[in-house]
Amino acid sequence: MGFILEVQNHLRYSDEERDIICSVGDRVVCEAGGKRYIGRIASIGYYKEEEGAEPRQAIYIDTTKGRKSYSGEVIMLDDITYLYNDTAEYKSEAMGELIDILHDKWDDMTGQEKGRVGKILMWFWQLAEQKL
């Protein structure tokens, strides 16, 4: 899978399926080096892994989960294999795509399936609203 990743004062991630822009403060899901990082972009810039090394483009993701400790990861852009912007705008877009898919299948669903789908959609929407 080929993709393009650019840095300016934001990140632009492009592949065959999507074109995503992420800025400092955005919640993201990032995969690099076989690991998945979930958090908020705290910084976009350059990082030296060791003294005397050439600076490489990197992002710093704040992965803090609670209020008692602070954690984060420096991720080199060269190492990123997947990046998803987890902010409300993208959640809303994903919700719209899901509704379009369900709309196409709606006539083929039984009443019980339609009830389940409705509950799942409401749960998903409430979850998205809580993270705004």
Secondary structure, DSSP 8 states (H G I E B T S, - for coil): ---EEEESSEEEEE-SS-EEEEETT-EEEEEETTEEEEEEEEEEEEE-SSTTS--EEEEEEE---SSS---EEEEEGGGEEEEEE-SHHHHHHHHHHHHHHHHHHGGGS-HHHHHHHHHHHHHHHHHHHHT-
